[in-house]
Amino acid sequence: MHTCLTFAAVACVVGLASAVPTLAETDRNLANTISLDSNHPDSFRNFAPELPQMRARASTINTEIGLHVSEIEPGLFFVTDLVYQSAFVVTDDGVVVLDAPPSFGANLRKAIAMTAPDAPITHLIMSHGHRDHNGGGHFFADIPGLEIVAAAEVAETLEEFHLEGVLTPTQVFDSALELSIGGVDIQLQTANYHAEDTDVMIYLPDQKFLMAIDTITPGEAPFMNFGATTNVNAYFESFATFLEYDFEHFLSGHVSILGNRQDVVAARDYAFDVRTTVYNLMSGFNDRFMNGFEAVEFQNANLAYRVAMEGIRDDCAEKIIDRWKDTLSVVDLWADSHCETALLYAVMH
């Protein structure tokens, strides 16, 4: 057993052996690659197909407008192009749009016109300022008097860094805002589980509808690095916040499936399992590091550190895939990134 801490391991070495030969440039190992060549060792064919239970829940496209549009509660419509999602609600005063992704902004206008042909569009509420979810706002820019609602921090970010297609907010709020539009109550609350400035949870209490973008992917393991969150701890804590709401419908922004409460519970259990697995493996970090350091004859501490990191990441991913492969789709595609995200957080905290 080594008596020194990993971070001080170099100081424990009293002598250095001869330099270790390096790999030839053409022999370098390219980590984390997927090949579209069916015969390649890292072929995409080595990944599991989507689970049948997930495929059974997938939305279907209306080819006339290139979107799936379904009324999930009276006047509340779910919209997806099978990759991105948004929603709109028809009120007595007009239509309120909840996010406008650029991938289907123009067709979203068509869907609203088909659904509520005589209703004006009065509001666009943005979950956050990222272009991939609100860069389609410019398709609504010609609407007179359109209220564009966003968190104050999002408005500040957009003022400093203009994003193509994202409209300038006309109504901002600090932490929470309650709206009543045409008889429909809409509650907005800021959070920090994904975006670098702030996220907004959108809740319609009468419809039992909660919208929290870039969080979970119903029926699937989350996207890379837990939805590419910039705040790992807040991501883990967000599940308790979501589950405090009384909701039946959960719109998370991606894939074709509209989520529900059980999807949030499953995503929470998956994320917590990843975190627990990483922390359980951390006790062996120092031994993994020293094994790598000895293998490179104490010449490359960074390489040894990566060996330790990759070992824990890969062992974690193997355990997670084995436990979750029959419950969530694409676990084998993203588990290593989730384990790595949790590991980096564990190392820093």
N, C-alpha and C positions, 0 to 999 in steps of 0.2 A: 504494500500500500504506500502510495506516495504521500509524503508529509507536507508538500507545498500546494498552494492553491493553483488552479489552472492558469489564472491571469498572471501569476508570478513564476510560472514553471520555468521560463527561460532563465531566471535568476538562479534556479536550483541546479542548473547544468554547470559543472565545473570544467568540462572539457568538450571540445568539438572535434568530431571525426572529419574525415576528408569529405569534400563536396560530393553531393549525390548527383549522378548523371541526370540530365533533363530529357524529357521526351522530344523526339524530333517534331518539327513544326507540323508535319503532315499526320502525326500520330496523336495529336492532342484530343483529349476527351471533351466532347461537346455535351455538357450536361443538360438535362431537361428538354430533350428534343423529341418530336414526333415526326415520323416520316410517312408520306403518302404512298410510298413504295410498299406494295403488299408483301414483298419478300425481305424487307429490311428488318433487322432485329427489333427496331423500335417502331414497327408498323402501327398505323392507326387501328389495324384489325386486331391488335392485342387488347384493345379496350372493350369493355362489356357494352352491349347495346342498351338503350334505354329500357327501363323496366316496363312490362306490360301494363301494370296498374297505373303508371304515369302516362303512358300513351293513351290509355282509355279515357283519361281526363282532358286530353289535349283539345283545344278549341279548333273549330273549322272556319275556313275563310269564306266570306261572301265575295265571289270573284267579280261581282259588279263594281265593288268599291275597294277590293283588295284588303279587306279587314274583316275581323270577327267583331260583331256588335251584338250584345245580348243585354236584355233588361233584367237585372238581377234583383231589383226591388222596384216598385212603382215609381217611374220617372228617373231611375238611376241606371245608367248604362255603362257596361264594361266594354272596353275597346282594346284590341291587340292585333298586331301584324304577325304574331307568333314569336316575336323577339322582344319587342317593347310593348308597354301597356300604358293606358291612361283611362280616364272615365269622364263622363259628363252627367249632369243632373238637370232635368227640366223642371223649372220652378214656375210659379204663377207670374213672375216678373220676367222670366227669360231663362237662358241656358247658362249654366256655370261649368266651365271646362277645368278639369283637374289634370294639368300637365299637357304639353303639346310636343311630343317627340318629333324630330325632323324627319324620321323615316316614314311617317304617315300624316304629317300635318295637313297637307292638302286634302287627303282622303278623309281626315277627321272632319273637316268642314262639310264634305259631302255627306258623311254619315249623320251629322247633326241635322243637315237640311232635309234628309230623307226621313229622319225620326221625328223632328219637330219643325216642319216646314214654315210655320208662321211665328215661331218664337225667335226673338232677337237673342244674340249672344251678348251677355252683359258682363261676365267676369272670366278671367283666366287666373287660377290659383296655382302657383308654382311650388312644388315640393322642395326644390332646391334649384340652384342656378346653372347646373351643368348642361352643356349644350346637347348632350345625347338624349336628355329628357325634356328639354324646353326650347331647343333650337328650332322647333317648328312654329314657335310663336309668331314669326313674321307672316305666316299665312292668315293671321287674325289682325294684323296691324291696320288694315283698312276699316275696321269696325269703329264707327264714331262712339266716343264715350266709353270704350271698353276699360273696365277696371282691371288692372294687373296687380295681383296681390302677392307679396313676397315678404320674407323676413328682412329686417333692417340690415343684417350682416350680409345677406345675399345682394341687396341693393348696393351696398358699399363696394362689394367685390365687383359687381357689374359696372359700376362707375369707374373703377380703376382698370379693370380688364374686360373690355367689351368682348362678348362672345357672339359670333355670327348667328343671327336668327333669334337670339334671346331678347325679348322685349324689355324695355326699361320699366320697372315697377312704378305704378301710380299710387298704390296704397301699401305702406309698410308698417310693420309692427315689431316690437322688441322680443318678447318671449311667448306671448299668447294673444289670441284674438278670437272673439266669438262673433260670428256673422249670422244674420237671419235674412235670407234672400228669398223672396217670394214664398214664404211659408216653410222654407227648409233651413234648419239649423246646421251650421257648419262650424266646427271647433278646430282651431289651428294651434299647434304647440311646437315650439322649437326643441331640437335635440341635437346630439353630436355623434351619431353612430357611423356616419359615412363621409359627408362632404367636409372640405377643409374649413369652410366658414360655418355653416349650420345647415341642418336638415329641418324639415317641417312635417310633422305628422298631421294628416288631414282626417278628421273624424266626423261622420254623420251619425249622430246618436239614434235618430228615429229609424234609419236604414241599417243600423248595426254594421257600419262600413268603416274600416280603418285602412288608411293608405300610408305606407312607410316605404319609400323607394330605396332600392339598392340594399336590401336587407337579406331576405331569404329568397329562394327560388322553389316554389311549391312542387313537391314531388321529386326534387333534386337536392343534391348537396349544393351549398352556396357556391357562387362564382369564386374565382381565384382570390386567395388571401382574404377570405370572408367578405366578398363583395368589394374588394380593393379598399377596405376601410382605412381611413387615416387615424383612427382612434380605436385601437383594439379593445381596451378595457371598456369603453363606452358601448362598443358593439356587443360584448358579452352582457353588459348590464341592461341593454335595450329590451331584452326579452321580458324581463319583469315589468318594464314600463308598458310594453304592448299588451301583456296579458292582464293588466289592470283595467283595460278598456272592455266594455261589453260589446263584442263584435262577432259577427258570423262570416263576414266577407273581409279578406285581407288582400289588398292590392300592393304588390311588391315591386312592380315595374318591369319585370323580365319574365321570359318564357311565356307560353300561351295559356297557362293555367291561372285562374283566379283562386287565390288561396283561401284557407279557412283557419279556424282556431287550432285545429289539430296539426296543420302544417307548421304553425308557429311553434307549437310544443315540440314537434319532431326536430325542427331546426335548432331549437334551444338545446335539446338533449344531445344532438349531434355535436354542436359547438362545445358544449361542456365536456363531452366525452373526449374530444380532441385535446382540450386544455388539461384535463386530468391525466390523460395518457402521457402528454409531454412532461408534465411535472413529475410524474412517477419515474420517467426515464432519466430525468436530470441528475439523479444521484450517481449515475455512471458516467457523467460528462468528463470528469477529471481523468478517469482511467482511459476513456476513449482518446482523449487528447494526448496523453503520455504515450499510448501505444502508437499513435500516428507520429509523434515527435521522435520517438525512438526509431521508427521505420525510416524516417528521412534523416537519420543520424544527426538530429538536433540542428539541421541546417535551414528549416523552413517552418517557423511556428505558424504562419498563416495557413499553410497547407494542412498542418496537423489540426488546427482549429476547425478548418472546413471539414476534415475527416470526421471529427467529433460531431459537428453540427449535422452533417449529412447522415451519419449513423443514427442519431436520434430521430431525425426527420423520417428516414426510411423505415425504421422500426415502428415508429408511431403510425405511419401511413399503412403499413402492413396490417397492424392491429385494427385500425379504423375501417379499412376496406373489408376485412373479414367480418367485422361486426355489423356493418351497415350496407353491404352490397345488395342485400335482398330487400332493403327498406327504402333507400333513396337511389335514384339514378345518378350516374356520372360520378359516383364516389371515387372510383379508380382514376378519374381524370383530374380531380382537384384536391384529393386528400393530402397529397404531399405539400401543396401550397398552404393548406390550412395548418398542417403540422409545423411547417416552417414559420408561419406567422406567429403561432402560439409559442414556438421555441424562441424566436427573436424577442418576443415580449418577455418571456421568462428569463432570458439572459440579462435583459436590461432592467428587470424589476426584481 
